[in-house]
Amino acid sequence: MRDPKNQMFAEACAMLKQAEQLHRQFFGPSSGGHSASWEPPVDVFETEREVTVITALPGVRPEAVRTEIEGTTLIVTGVRAIPAAGRGANIVRLEIPYGRFERRIAISSRLRLIDQELENGCLRLIFTKAG
């Protein structure tokens, strides 16, 4: 019979490893040779008529975000500046990613952007399905 303490410890270690992998995925360098320092997390919702893409960008000003479509790739880029409190200060802990970000999301080539809004720290893009 297994010792419940050892099993719980093994599960906790596995969860920590998974959390570290997710942290590296979202806050590590993006792939593809681009100079972005982090990738924001994204949710994609699809209905019969629309596709909604929500990108988490807390602390990013609307004018600091750019979206474009290249073929079947939606590209969200921008910069999250270090807040005034962090300028000239000793950094004790820095877990929130700052600097240039880029996120590439595969989309259908038959989508047309109909609404875009950055509100409450999330960029919401709504596409209608053409066709």
Number of C-alpha atoms within 10 A of each C-alpha: 3 6 7 9 9 10 11 11 11 12 12 12 12 12 12 12 12 12 12 11 13 13 12 14 16 17 19 17 18 20 15 7 7 10 12 19 18 23 25 20 14 17 10 14 10 13 9 7 11 17 20 18 20 19 20 18 23 15 16 19 15 14 9 12 17 12 14 11 17 11 11 14 15 18 15 19 18 20 21 19 15 13 9 8 7 12 9 7 8 7 8 6 6 8 7 10 17 17 12 17 24 22 21 20 14 12 16 14 14 12 18 15 14 10 11 15 12 19 14 10 14 17 21 19 18 21 19 18 17 11 6
